[in-house]
Amino acid sequence: MRLVAVAALALLLAAPAYACAQHPTQGAMEAEFVCPECHTPLDESNSLIAQQMKAHIRTWIASGWNECRIKSTLVAQFGPAVVGVPATHGFDLLAWALPLGGGGLAVLLVGVGAWAWSRNRDDDPPGVGLPADLDRRVDEELARFDA
């Protein structure tokens, strides 16, 4: 039991250390940011500011900067709106939790609704229990169309 507790504690303490990639790639970094001028992903933008940001990222990666340092520098220069992916902590966690939770809830509700609908159906299809005089009239009309 103590071994499990120690392992869990080690994982919790190690998680922040692995939150930032030590050797980020150019493509991965460009995908995380938005061009402040045209508001498109940085890897898809060809504006002047986007080209300058890409050049800075390339230089910083070559200098050995980690992902957190690059991100904090760009946020300091352009503001938090430059980050295209919401953070996974604090209030920004809602951007991840609400769609996933809503999707899970929708799947659950559809499943429960399908189960309830299949349990409460009548075995007879609609129209099987017609009164005798109406059933006779329908048969006569159908016989007229067949002739």
C-alpha positions in Angstrom: 0.0 0.0 0.0 2.8 2.4 0.8 4.5 1.6 -2.5 1.4 2.7 -4.4 1.1 5.9 -2.3 4.8 6.7 -3.0 4.4 6.0 -6.7 1.3 8.2 -6.9 3.1 11.0 -5.1 6.1 10.7 -7.5 3.7 11.0 -10.5 2.0 14.0 -9.1 5.3 15.8 -8.4 6.7 14.8 -11.8 3.7 16.0 -13.8 4.6 19.7 -13.8 8.2 18.9 -14.9 6.9 17.1 -18.0 4.3 19.7 -18.8 6.7 21.5 -21.1 8.5 19.8 -23.9 12.3 20.2 -23.4 12.9 19.9 -27.2 9.8 21.2 -29.0 9.5 21.0 -32.8 8.8 23.9 -35.1 5.5 22.4 -36.3 4.2 21.6 -32.9 4.9 25.1 -31.6 3.4 26.8 -34.6 0.2 24.7 -34.2 -0.3 26.0 -30.7 -0.4 29.7 -31.6 -2.6 32.0 -33.5 -1.5 34.9 -35.6 -2.4 38.1 -33.8 -3.1 39.9 -37.1 -5.4 37.5 -39.0 -6.5 35.2 -36.1 -5.7 32.0 -38.0 -3.4 29.2 -36.8 0.2 30.3 -37.0 1.2 27.3 -39.1 -1.4 28.4 -41.7 -0.8 32.1 -41.7 1.5 33.9 -44.1 1.2 37.4 -42.7 4.3 39.4 -42.0 3.8 39.1 -38.2 3.3 35.3 -38.5 6.5 35.0 -40.5 8.4 37.0 -37.9 6.9 34.8 -35.1 7.9 31.6 -37.0 11.4 33.0 -37.4 11.7 33.8 -33.7 10.4 30.3 -32.8 12.9 28.7 -35.1 15.7 30.7 -33.5 14.6 30.0 -29.9 14.3 26.2 -30.6 17.8 26.3 -32.1 19.0 28.1 -29.0 17.6 25.3 -26.8 14.6 27.0 -25.3 11.9 24.7 -24.0 8.2 25.0 -24.8 7.2 26.9 -21.7 9.8 29.5 -22.2 8.8 30.1 -25.8 5.1 30.2 -24.9 5.6 32.7 -22.0 7.8 34.9 -24.2 5.1 35.1 -27.0 2.3 35.6 -24.5 4.3 38.5 -22.9 4.8 40.1 -26.3 1.4 39.6 -27.9 -1.0 38.8 -25.0 -2.9 35.6 -24.0 -5.0 35.7 -27.2 -2.0 34.4 -29.2 -2.3 31.0 -27.6 -4.6 28.9 -29.7 -5.0 25.9 -27.4 -6.7 26.6 -24.0 -4.8 25.7 -20.9 -5.5 22.5 -19.0 -5.7 24.0 -15.6 -7.8 26.6 -13.7 -10.8 28.2 -15.4 -9.6 27.3 -18.9 -10.1 23.6 -18.0 -13.8 24.2 -18.7 -13.0 24.6 -22.4 -12.0 20.9 -22.3 -14.4 19.6 -19.7 -17.7 21.0 -20.9 -17.6 19.6 -24.5 -16.4 16.2 -23.3 -18.9 16.1 -20.4 -21.7 17.3 -22.7 -20.9 14.6 -25.3 -20.7 11.9 -22.6 -24.0 13.1 -21.2 -25.7 13.1 -24.6 -24.5 9.5 -25.3 -25.8 8.4 -21.9 -29.2 10.1 -22.5 -29.6 8.6 -25.9 -28.7 5.1 -24.5 -31.2 5.4 -21.7 -33.9 6.7 -24.0 -33.3 3.9 -26.5 -33.4 1.3 -23.7 -36.7 2.8 -22.2 -38.3 3.1 -25.7 -37.5 -0.6 -26.5 -39.0 -1.7 -23.1 -42.2 0.3 -23.5 -43.2 -0.6 -27.0 -46.4 -2.4 -27.8 -46.0 -5.7 -29.5 -48.8 -5.0 -32.0 -48.0 -2.6 -34.9 -50.4 0.3 -35.4 -53.6 -0.5 -37.2 -53.8 -4.2 -36.4 -56.8 -4.0 -34.2 -59.3 -2.4 -36.6 -63.0 -2.8 -35.9 -64.7 -5.5 -38.0 -66.9 -3.1 -40.1 -63.9 -0.9 -40.9 -61.8 -3.9 -41.8 -64.5 -5.2 -44.2 -64.7 -1.7 -45.9 -61.0 -1.6 -46.4 -61.1 -5.1 -47.9 -63.9 -4.0 -50.3 -62.0 -0.9 -51.4 -58.9 -2.8 -52.0 -60.8 -5.4 -54.0 -62.2 -2.6 -56.2 -58.7 -1.3 -57.0 -57.5 -4.8 -57.8 -60.2 -5.3 -60.4 
